[in-house]
Amino acid sequence: MRHIRVLALVPALSLALPLTVAAVAPSAARFPEKRPPAEISPGLKDKLERYLEAKGLAPEEYVASKFADYDIVFLGEHHFIKHDAEFVQALIPALYRRGVTDLAIEFGCYELQAEADALVTAETYDENRARRLVFQWGSYWPYVEYLGLYRAAWELNRVLAPGAPKFRIVGLDYRPRWDRLEEKMSRKRLLKRVFVKGGRDRHMADVVIREFVKKGRKALVYAGQYHASTRFPFPVYDFKRKMVTGFDAHTMGQLIYRIIRGRAFNICLHYPWETVEGPKSFDYPVGGAVDALMKEIGPRRVGFDVKGSPFGRLTAPKAVYSRGRPRFFFEDFCDGYVFQKPFAEYEGCAVDPLFITDENLAEAIAFLPNAEIKKKIFTKAQFLAKFRWDADFRRLYPDLE
């Protein structure tokens, strides 16, 4: 996952910038030859396959089933992957059938909660209100599939029996004052001028506590895996010196876990892992074991436990995640996992062409969390091309099959 380290601000905006829509058109010539995952031994394959046959569930059923034993389930993603956000949309009815009426998301502002509640309970769906809610969190998030979360909740609420509890989407975050961002800012000035409500993870954790933990309500919390992680301190890796310089143990999920302990559960969605070979070097997670297994037995949509299962003892010797600790196992990283398809079939999220307008373009640019990028975008077409480019999975990971 690509995160700015200071306070894990947002997924990092690349300094590279396609200046025309044509610049981001797919091209077969730019994709290198595919690199298959490393093979796994027949013994390990058989052990993992037997476990999936006995314990694996359809992803929707797997996530929803965890609320029988846990109050807060954190669902962590890479960001910008089309089928991940669509999966969460499909989860909404499954959650409701389990008595869970709250989906908490990183991609919304808590101070706009009244608007979010009004949107998903209205007689008529208002697509523009959904756009405003996401825009006020991040003008850099013009993606159709995330907007669709609100529509999915509205569609469920429309068919509920009179008097039945309504399903809610709760925004956890706030909008930092990115319009005050300067190219060179000290940490003290950044905190004072931009992060006016403090660190994002602390803010999101406080909302989870206020809205769910203290009220005894169950909730699915959907965020980047960095924020969703409950038990795993992330190593801060210096690629130049090839060493870990510290650990980040203050993510939203970790802050909540320290309060409710065994009532929290973290499920990770399948995405490439960064390696120690460089800041843009990625590989299959856990040494390719999951991808190799699915290649052998035939890809299937499945959710399964990592902690306490044969998957839990898988390792990742090249991954940044494995550095700075005497040993690393998959079960250190997350409690559960969802695999939906091989990387060759991944698509980036679609950009909503109506997200940026003549009226909000200046504000959209002003609130980008990258001071250099702000100076390079002048038109709606450039803006949308930039974020279509950011979500291009094949550009980011061209050699994974």
SELO-181392 format. One record per residue: residue in one letter; x, y, z of N, C-alpha, C in turn. Coordinates in pm, whole numbers, plus 50000, padded with zeros to 5 digits. Layout:
BEGIN
AXYZXYZXYZ...
This chain:
BEGIN
M500854988150000500005000050000500885012450000R500465022549931501275034549915500765045450007H501465047450118500995057250216502075067550246I501685080050256502565090250311502745086850459R504005086250505504255081350640503765090750750V503915104050728503565113050837502065112450863L501705106650975500325105151019499465096850922A500115089550831499385081750730498285090250669L498665100950608497695111150565496645105450471V497055101650353496155095950252497015087250164P496415078650078497245071849980498025082249900A499315080049884500185090349828499825093749685L499795106549654499565110949517500905111649446S501045103849340502295103649266502575117349206L503855120949199504225133649139504095133348987A504165121248930503975120248785502535123748752L502345129848636501005134648603500755133848454P499795125348412499415125248271498595137748241L498965145348141498295158048116497145157148017T496935145447959495785143547872495135130447904V493865129447872493165116947894493805105747814A494265108847694494895098647610496135092847674A496765100647762498005095947823497795084047914V496565081547956496335070348047495595058947979A495475059247847494805048347778495625035647789P494975023947808495715011447819496525008547694S497675002547711498524998647600499184985547631A498944975547548499504962247573501024962647571A501604971847493503054972247479503754976147608R503064983047699503734987747822503754977347931F503074966047911503014955948014504124945547993P505004943448090506054933348075505474919248086E506304909648062505874895748072505454892648215K504404884748227503864881548359504854872948439R504884875548570505754868148662504864859648752P504854846448734503954838048813504394837448959P503474834249048503874832449189504764820149203A505624820349303506494808849328505654796549359E506104785149312505374772749336505424769049484I504404762149529504394757249667504514742049664S504994736549773505214722049780503874714749778P503854702449726502614694649726502014692949865G502884691249965502384689450101501664701750153L502244713650130501604725950174500324728350095K500374725949966499184727549882498034719049936D498304706549965497254697550014496694702350148K497584707050236497134711550368496234723950356L496664733450274495864745550257494554742750185E494604734050084493394730850010492374723750099R492854714450181491934707450272491274717150369Y492054727050415491474736850507490384745050438L490644749450316489644757250244488384749050218E488554736450184487384728050160486544726550286A487204725950400486494723750527485954736650587K486714747550576486384759650651486124772150566G486524771850439486344783650356484874786450329L484534799350317483154803450292483134813650177A481994815150115481824826150020482154839150093P482854848450028483324860450098482244868050174E481054869750113479974876850182479574869650310E479434856450300479054848650417480154848950522Y481394848150477482524848050570482554860850655V482514872450589482584885050663481394886550757A480204884050705479004885750788478994876050906S479534863950887479514853950993480364857951113K481334866551093482234870151202481524878251312F480354883751280479644891351381478964882451485A478994869451465478514860351569479444860551689D480724863751666481724863251772482424876551799Y482254886251711482984898851724482034910751708D482394921751771481574933851764482004943351653I483324945151639483864954151537484734945851443V484324945051318485094937851217485704948151123F487024948351117487754957451030488034950550897L487614956550788487864951250655488864960450586G490084955250563491154963550511491414961050364E491624971850291491834970850147493094978150103H493414976549974494534983349909494144997649871H492934999649825492345011949768492325010949615F491285016649558491135018449412490865005449336I490574994349402490324981749331488814980149315K488384979349192486974979449157486164968849232H486614956349229485784945749287485784946049440D486754952649502486744953749649485594962649695A485484974549635484394983549674483044977649637E482964970749523481714964349484481364953049580F482364946149632482134935749732481494941649858V481964953149901481394959450021479954963749994Q479674968449874478284971349839477414958949856A477894947549805477134935149812477014929849954L477934933950040477894929450180476754935750259I476274947250217475314954750298474064946550331P473404939950236472254931650274472634919850363A473824913950339474264902650422474484907050566L475044919050584475234924250719473884926350788Y472964932050715471654935050774470954922350820R471074911750741470454899050781471054893650910R472284897750941472944893651067472664903451180G471834913351155471514923051259472494934451270V473394935751172474384946651171473854957751083T473664969451139473034980551066473974992251043D475284990151064476235001151049477444996850967L477745004550863478985003550788479745016450809A480905015550872481735027250896482835027650791I483085039450734484035040450624485055051450648E486265048850600487335058850603486985070750513F486175068450411486005077750299484855087650321G484705092250442483635101750471483925109750596C483295121350608483505130350722482415128450827Y482815126850950481865124751058480965136951078E481495148951054480685160951076479545162050975L479575153950870478505153950770477555142150788Q477545136150907476765124050927475265126250908A474775137650947473345140250929472985139950780E473865145150696473625144750551473665130450499A474615122550548474715108550504473465100850543D472975103050665471755096150710470565100250625A470485113150592469375117950510469425111950370L470615110550315470775104950180470265090650172V470665081950267470335067750255468925064550302T468215074350357466825072050401465825080350322A466295087550220465405096250142464455088050054E463355094350014462415087849923463035085849786T463825095549743464475094949612465975096249630Y466725088049557468185088449573468755100749504D469685107449571470285119749521471775117249494E472105114249369473485111249332474405123049358N473915134949338474755146749361475095148549508R474165144949596474465145849740475555135749777A475495123849716476545113949740477895119449693R477905125649578479155131649528479685142249624R478795150549676479235161149769479815155049896L479205144349946479705138150068481135132850049V481375126249936482715121049911483685132449881F483245142249803484095153649768484545161249892Q483655163049989484005170350110484985162650197W485075149550176486145141850243487425142650163G487325139850031488515140049948488185142549802S488565154149752488315157149611489135147849522Y490115140849580490975131449509490385117449506W489085116049534488455102749542487225102149451P487375104549322486205105749232485755092249176Y485705082049260485525068449210484095063349225V483585058149115482195053849106481855043349212E482735033949233482415022649321482295026749468Y483035036949509482885041849647481605050049662L481275057849561479985064849562478845054849573G479015043149512477975033049510477645027249646L478505029149745478195024249880476925030749932Y476775043749908475585050749955474325045749883R474445043549753473285038549679472875024649729A473855016049757473545002549805472785003149938A473205012150026472505013650154471095019050131W470955028650042469625034350011468705023649954E469225015549864468405004949802467914995049906L468764991450002468314982550109467224989250193N467455001750232466475008650317465115010150250R465095011050118463835012750046462935000450055V463504988650078462704976350079462474970950220L462944978050321462744973550459461284975650500A460834967150591459474968450643459344981550720P458144987450722457934999650800458344997750945G459095007150996459525006451136460814998751158A461304991751056462544984251071463724993951083P464754990251158465934999051169466545001651032K466965013751010467595017350883469085014150886F469615010950770471055008650758471765022050742R472885023650812473625036250810475025034250751I475505044750687476915045650650477505057250728V478485054050812479045063950905480445067950858G480625080650825481955085750790482785087450915L483995082350914484855082451033485845094051036D486155099450923487285108450911486845123050918Y487765132050891487455146250873488275151250756R488005163450714488725169050600489855178050648P491095173350638492215182150674492235194550586R492865205050632492935217550556494075216650454W493835208150353494845206450249495085219350171D494125228450175494315241150105495405249650169R495825246050290496905253150358498255246150342L498265234950271499485227050256500545234850177E501775234450226502895240750159503895229950119E504755233150021505705223049972506655218450081K507085227550165507965223950275507365229050404M506925219550487506325223250615506945214750725S507235221050836507695213450952506545205051004R506855194751078505805186351136504905194551226K505495203551304504705211751396503725220651319R504215226751211503345235551132502275227451059L502645215651010501685206850943500545203251036L500875199551158499855195751255498955207551290K499555219251301498785231051342497915236351229R498465236951108497785243550997496885234250915V497275221550902496555212350814495705202450894F496315195850990495585185751068494955192251191V493945200351164493365208851266492565200851370K492205188651340491495180151436492355168551483G493665169651464494575159351509494775148551404G495465137851445495755126851354494495119851306R494495115751180493315109451121492955096351193D493945088151226493645075351289493015077251427R493515086751503492925089551634491495094451617H491255103151519489905108151496488975096751459M489395088051368488545076851327488285067251443A489305064651521489125055851637488135061951737D488225074851759487305081451852485855080151805V485645081051672484275079651620483785065351638V484635055551614484245041551635483845039251780I484615044751870484295043252013482965050052046R482775062251997481585070152029480325063951968E480405060151841479225055651768478875041051792F479865032651820479605018251826479995011951959V481235013452001481695006552122480875010852244K480745023852265480025028552384478525025852377K477995024552256476565021952240476235007152227G477274998752232477044984352221476544980052084R476924987651979476494984551843477624977551767K477254968251681478224961551596478384969251466A479584968651408479814976151284480924969651203L480754970451071481844967250979482574980250950V483884980350972484704992250950485564989750827Y485304997250722485944995450591486945006650569A488225003050553489285013050539490485006450472G491495014550444492755008850400493294999350506Q493974988750464494464978950561495394985150663Y496124995450622496975002550718496155007250838H495015013350812494165018450920493385007250989A493074996550916492224985850968492984975751052S494304975451042495104965551114494924967151265T494744955851334494474956351477495654952151565R496454942651519497504937051605498904938551548F499034944951433500304944851361500914958851355P501984961451432502684974351420503444974751285F503164984651203503774985351070505214990251079P506164982851021507544987751020507694999850929V508425009850975508775021450893510145018350835Y510165015450705511385010050643512105020750563D513415022250589514265031550516514925023650402F514465025950280514955018150167516415021450135K516855033550160518245037150132519195030050227R518835029850354519705023550454519375008850477K518295004150411517874990150423517674986150569M516894994350640516664991450781515344997250827V514804991450934513594996450997513985007351096T513325018851084513645029951172512625031751284G511595023651285510585024351388509365016251349F508345016951433507095009751408505915019151432D504895017751350503685025651368502635016751434A502395019351560501445011251637500245019551679H499915029851602498825038851641497805040351529T497545029751458496505030251356495135029351423M494095032851348492735032251402492445018451462G492725007951385492414994451432493174990851557Q494444994851566495224991751685494714999251807L494325011651788493785019451899492495013151953I491645008351862490405001851905490704988351970Y491624980851912491964967551965492464968452109R493214978852139493734980052275492614982652377I491474986952328490334989452418489414977252427I489094971052314488094960152316488704946352296R489984945752267490744933252255490024922952166G489654911552223489114900452147487764902752083R487194914452099485914917552033486124923751895A487414925451855487734931051724488374920251637F488124921051506488644911151411489014918551283N490184915451228490664922151107490734912450989I489984915650885490004907950760490684916450654C491634910550583492364917650478491914912650341L491704921950249491404918650110492714917050034H492734908049937493944904049864494524915549782Y495804918849805496494929149727498004926449730P498784932249637500234930149635500904936449756W502014930349798502774935349912504084941749867E504414952849931505664959849903506854951449951T507934951249874509124943649912510254953149952V511314947450009512454955350053513374959249937E513064954849816513924957849702513804972349657G512764979149695512604993149659511214997949689P511005011249699509695016549737508605014049632K508975009849512507985006549411508124992049365S508664983649452508834969549423507764961649499F506974953849426505874946449487505914931749446D505324923349531505284909049504503944903549552Y503724890949524502534884249575502614883549728P501484884949798501534883949945501984870249990V502544869850109503084857750173503814848750073G504754854850000505604847349911504904840849794G503664844549769502914839049657502134826549689A502114822349817501484809649852499994809549819V499284820449850497844820749824497574820449674D498314828549598498114828949453498494815749387A499584809649434499994796849378498954786049406L498404786249526497354776649561496154778249469M495704790549451494534793049367494814789549221K496044791449179496404787549042496334772449026E496724765249129496724750549124495324744749130I494504749849218493194743749241492074750549163G492414761749098491394769349026490904780549112P491054793149066490664804749149489214803649195R488984807549317487624807549371487464819449464R486264824349474485984834949570485824828349706V486674832149800486634825349930487164834450040G486544833350156487034839650277487444828850374F488504831450450489004821050541489794827350655D489854820150766490644824650880492134822950850V492914832650895494364831750889494904827751026K494514835251126494974832251262494424818751307G495324810251351494914797151401494654786851293S494964790151168494764780751058496104777450993P496154767650902497414764750833497954776750755F497074785750712497534797750643498334806750737G498044806050865498664814950961500164813850970R500724802250934502174800250947502934803350819L502254808550718502954812750597503844824750629T504964825850557505914836650581506044845350456A506784856250470506984865650358508364871750370P509424864350337510794869050363511184881750289K510564884850174510934896750098510074908950131A509004906950203508064917850227508574927650331V508274940450311508604950550411507934947050544Y506734941250538506014937750660506824928650751S507734920550693508464910750772509674916550844R510034928950814511264934650867511094939951010G512224939651083512264945651216511724936951327R511474924251300510954915051401511684901751385P511824894151496512584881651488511974871351395R510664871951378510004862951285508684869051243F508214865551123506954870751073506134859151018F504874858451064503924848951009502694856450963F501994850650867500784856650812499804860250921E499674851751023498704854251129499094865951219D500334870651209500714882951279500064895051213F499844893951082499404905251001497904907451004C497114896850998495664898150996495024885551054D493734886451085492994875151142492314866751034G491844873350929491134866450822491494872350688Y491054865750581491474869750447490364866950347V490314875150243489364873050133490114873450001F489964862649924490514861849789489334861149693Q489354869849590488244869849494488664866049353K489874870049313490324866849177491824869149168P492494863349067493934865849049494184880149003F495414884849026495734898748997495564902348849A495754892748760495604895548617494204900248583E493234897148668491844900948643491424913448720Y492344919548793492014931448870491794943448778E490864952048816490634964748748490634975948851G491114987448809491024999048895489615004648895C489305012548995487985018749003487775028348887A486515030148851486145039448744485995053548800V486375063248721486245077348760484885082548716D484205089148808482905095148780483105108148703P482635109048579482865121048497482165133548550L481185131748640480445143248693480945147748831F481995141248879482495144249014483095158349021I483815162148917484425175448912483635184148815T483275195948859482475205248778483225218448763D482695227048678483275240448666483225247848799E482175245148875481965252249002482915247349112N483275234449113484095229549225485535226549186L485935229249062487295225949018488355232849101A488195245749126489205253149202489335247349343E488215244149406488255238249540488885224449535A488545216749432489105203249419490615203649412I491155213049336492605214349324493205219249454A492585229049516493125234749641493235224349750F492325214449752492315204549859493025191449822L493875191749720494705180049692495825179249796P496125167249847497145165949952498555164649896N498875172349794500205172349736500425186149672A501315193849732501495207649689502025208849547E502855199449503503405200149368502355196949263I501515187049291500465183349196499515195049172K499235202749276498315214049263498735223649152K500035224749130500545234249032500515228748889K500095216148874500155209748743498785206548683I497735209048759496385206148711495625219148690F495005220448572494295232848540492885230548488T492585218148442491285215548382490635203248444K489325202048421488595190248468489165177548404A489465178148276489985166448206491315161848266Q492195171248298493465167848361493245161648498F492325167448574492055162548708491585147948704L490605145148622490055131648616491045121848555A491825126348458492855117648400493885113748504K494245123148590495215120348696494725109148788F493465109748825492975099748921492545086748855R492285087148727492135074648652493485067748645W494525075348624495905070248618496325064448753D495965071048861496305066148995495685052549024A494495050048968493775037648996494045026748894D494985028848804495275019148699496095007548757F495434996848793496104985648859497184979648772R496924978348643497914972048553499164980848539R499004993848549500185002548549501005000648676L500314999248789501004998048917501694984648934Y501054974048886501554960448907501504952648775P502314956648678502164951248543502564936748525D503384931248614503924917848590503284906948677L502274910448757501644900348842500484893648765E500444880648770499404873548693498234869148781
